[in-house]
Amino acid sequence: MFDTMKVTKIVGGLTSTLLVFLLANWAANSLYGFGEKGGEGERELAYVIETEEDGGGAEEAAVEEGPDFATLLASADPEKGARLFKSCAACHAITPGTNRTGPTLYGVVGRDIGSVEGFRYSATLAEMEGNWEPEALSGFLENPKSYAPGTKMIFKGFKKPEDRANIIAYLQSLAE
């Protein structure tokens, strides 16, 4: 039969466990200084490793940078871009006039920023001037939050320039 004492013990045990986890979280945040910002505040380094700067680092960075984006775009593969676009398709349509969580990306290359009819852009994108040229799209696709602070887009971005070039080549091929 139904025993209220057992139910009371189970609820008490679950509540106690939750309380222990909350207290452990509070203690860890206090101990490690995460505070209310969730660890995103400025912190001092515990120690600094001194390195010898001989000026060679700038030359190495220039070598590692690779070709410019226009060269990457010229050799980009739209088919690879179509495969990469699958992660974008969850929020964006590629048919004209069809908006989802994000605006349609049909004809986005060269289009005015924040200009799709019927889509409510974040204030940041609505106020941006210019067009979605390939270089601008590349910057946005690399890290949307840093390119347009305040954007509603939560995608982390494509870190590889080749991936961004392939996606942009795919988007260009749609409108042709």
Residue pairs with C-beta under 8 A, 6 or more apart in sequence:
28 34
29 35
32 39
33 41
33 43
34 41
35 41
66 72
66 161
69 134
69 135
69 138
69 161
69 164
69 165
70 134
70 135
72 161
72 162
72 165
73 134
73 165
73 168
73 169
75 165
76 162
76 165
76 166
76 168
76 169
77 166
77 169
78 166
78 169
78 170
78 172
78 173
79 170
80 163
80 166
80 170
81 165
81 166
81 167
81 168
81 169
81 170
81 171
81 173
82 170
84 158
84 163
84 166
84 167
84 170
85 94
85 167
85 170
85 171
87 155
88 102
88 105
88 155
88 167
90 101
91 100
91 101
91 102
91 153
91 155
92 100
92 101
92 102
92 103
92 104
92 105
93 99
93 100
93 104
93 105
93 106
94 104
94 105
94 106
94 171
94 174
95 104
95 106
96 104
96 106
96 107
97 104
97 117
98 104
98 106
99 116
99 118
99 119
102 119
102 153
103 116
103 119
103 121
104 116
104 119
105 171
105 174
106 174
106 175
107 174
107 175
108 132
108 137
108 171
109 132
109 133
109 134
109 137
109 168
109 171
109 172
109 175
110 131
110 132
110 133
111 131
111 132
112 130
112 131
112 132
113 125
113 128
113 129
113 130
113 131
113 132
113 136
114 121
114 125
114 126
114 127
114 128
122 148
122 150
122 151
122 152
123 150
124 148
124 149
124 150
124 151
125 148
125 151
128 148
130 136
132 140
134 165
134 168
134 172
137 164
137 168
137 171
138 161
138 164
138 165
138 168
139 147
140 147
140 148
141 157
141 158
141 164
141 167
141 168
142 157
142 158
142 159
142 161
142 164
143 156
143 157
144 151
144 153
144 155
144 157
145 151
145 153
158 164
158 167
